[in-house]
Amino acid sequence: MAVEDSTSERVTKFMGHVKLHIPGPVAVSEKTFRAFCSPMIGHRGQGFKDLYAKIQPQLQALFCTKQLVFLSTSSAWGVMEGAIRNLVSKRVLNCMCGAFSDKWLDVSKRCGKQAEALQVPWGDPIPATLIHNETSTGVMSPLAEIAALKRKYPEVMFIVDSVSSLSATKIECDTLGIDVLLAGTQKALALPPGMAVFACSPAALVKAATMKDRGYYFDFVEFQKNAEQQMTPSTPSIGHVFALASKLEDIFNEGLDARYTRHARLAQMTRDWAARHGFTLFPQQGCESVTLTCVNNGARQGGRVVDVVKLQKLVKDQGYLIDGGYGKIKGTTFRISNMGDESEVTMNQLYAALDAAMKSL
Ligand SMILES: Cc1ncc(COP(=O)(O)O)c(C=O)c1O
């Protein structure tokens, strides 16, 4: 008997897990997983520099930026906290319309900043926001409109979390005047969790250089200095960088516009599934996310209400995991993700499992 499984056996077992349709982490393709398992290289050697140099222009195209895109071995929260430490001298306005934006206020306070809350009811789009796609509520805020407002205040740093939207819809970092644009890897990019990608405007880097207590691990100036030499400040998760290179190859083979259209189409298919079963949606009409659907299940008036835990179990028994709602709308909403590599075929398989589950409820 072999002591260790071969890579292909491990991949087969890995792919046999319950398929994730929660809003991150999402299913990782066999190709990505193989790249993730590439033999290790040194992070100060030419091999790594070549790898980073190869993906840099692709990342810049994805971010719609001329700035260098940085790789952080942390989940998104590392860079979200880093942005506060690098760019906020004293006060910060945290615009909140869901669980992740609510949390950012708390993080700002924990960093010792005078954080102020602009609170609107969960699920409503707001005139200024930091979170582009609120994963907890399935709301995608109108970034272009918010950016237009921000342009009137050029001294204000504009920090945008695109954790669950980057690569699923176009975000024009430079044109919109975004100072920090960041995303995690385990959502629309469909990589394993554990890495974040981000870009900073020249103004953000100038500001960061003046900040005394910005620390080291998330020092944006260090990221810039190292990225200029195709490196990261500290030892990165090299497996993630291989996986990212593989995913970027997929993304550009598909084409960015085709990828954006696919996400929009699949999200619409899930909305149609919900409507067919008598559900309404949690987000207001017109601001629904293109990467996940947050189905109303009693949080708002109207529409059908079901036992979410039972629904989840019935779907899981058929090999799929959907999410039962997040934070204060847990149970009164449920969420279905179409992020990453999903297609009409794979989403129809999920809807068939959901249809069967609905019959057994
Ligand atoms: C919009 C948004 N921001 C931030 C985060 C935090 O990401 P992480 O837990 O990977 O740091 C999440 C995670 O779900 C998210 O959806």
The ligand as an SDF file (V2000), in Angstrom:
LIG
                    3D

 16 16  0  0  0  0  0  0  0  0999 V2000
  -17.2370   41.9560    1.8520 C   0  0  0  0  0  0  0  0  0  0  0  0
  -16.2700   41.2430    2.7470 C   0  0  0  0  0  0  0  0  0  0  0  0
  -15.2740   41.9470    3.3050 N   0  0  0  0  0  0  0  0  0  0  0  0
  -14.3810   41.3570    4.1070 C   0  0  0  0  0  0  0  0  0  0  0  0
  -14.4380   40.0110    4.3940 C   0  0  0  0  0  0  0  0  0  0  0  0
  -13.4070   39.4090    5.2740 C   0  0  0  0  0  0  0  0  0  0  0  0
  -12.6560   38.4850    4.5570 O   0  0  0  0  0  0  0  0  0  0  0  0
  -11.6520   37.5080    5.3270 P   0  0  0  0  0  0  0  0  0  0  0  0
  -12.4410   36.8000    6.3880 O   0  0  0  0  0  0  0  0  0  0  0  0
  -11.2110   36.6000    4.2430 O   0  0  0  0  0  0  0  0  0  0  0  0
  -10.5770   38.3440    5.8960 O   0  0  0  0  0  0  0  0  0  0  0  0
  -15.4560   39.2440    3.8380 C   0  0  0  0  0  0  0  0  0  0  0  0
  -15.5680   37.8100    4.1250 C   0  0  0  0  0  0  0  0  0  0  0  0
  -16.5570   37.1400    3.8840 O   0  0  0  0  0  0  0  0  0  0  0  0
  -16.3890   39.8760    2.9910 C   0  0  0  0  0  0  0  0  0  0  0  0
  -17.3700   39.1840    2.4030 O   0  0  0  0  0  0  0  0  0  0  0  0
  1  2  1  0
  2  3  1  0
  2 15  2  0
  3  4  2  0
  4  5  1  0
  5  6  1  0
  5 12  2  0
  6  7  1  0
  7  8  1  0
  8  9  2  0
  8 10  1  0
  8 11  1  0
 12 13  1  0
 12 15  1  0
 13 14  2  0
 15 16  1  0
M  END
$$$$
